Amino acid sequence: MQHDRRRSCRALPRRTHPYRRPARRSTYQATVRLHTPADSEAARASATYGRIEPVDSRTCLLHIGADDARAVTFLMGALTVDFEVVDAPDLSRELRAAAARFNAAAGADQ
């Protein structure tokens, strides 16, 4: 009797990483305009954080979600393109506060 390896592998339950939480809808949602085309490498990298929506030949929207505005601010700091907040005033406040902390840390007042 020949062993069918493919069949026995399919019967095994899928293993997940022990630290990976199940996917869930983020409680905080924001939209930011990225100053890069939707088909650019930077936009594709940004898709890690949310959904990209083309706008025109120079910009796209990133629909992003996290637990709160501070978490989105952290994620936005990892982007390598210029952006602007479209619909989240509390995100704008968090970005201004983070910018002030970073400027102070970098010695911007000197």
Salt bridges, closest charged atoms under 4 A:
GLU41 OE1 - ARG44 NH2 3.12
GLU53 OE1 - HIS63 NE2 2.62
ASP67 OD1 - ARG24 NH2 2.75
GLU84 OE1 - HIS35 NE2 2.91
GLU94 OE1 - ARG70 NE 3.58
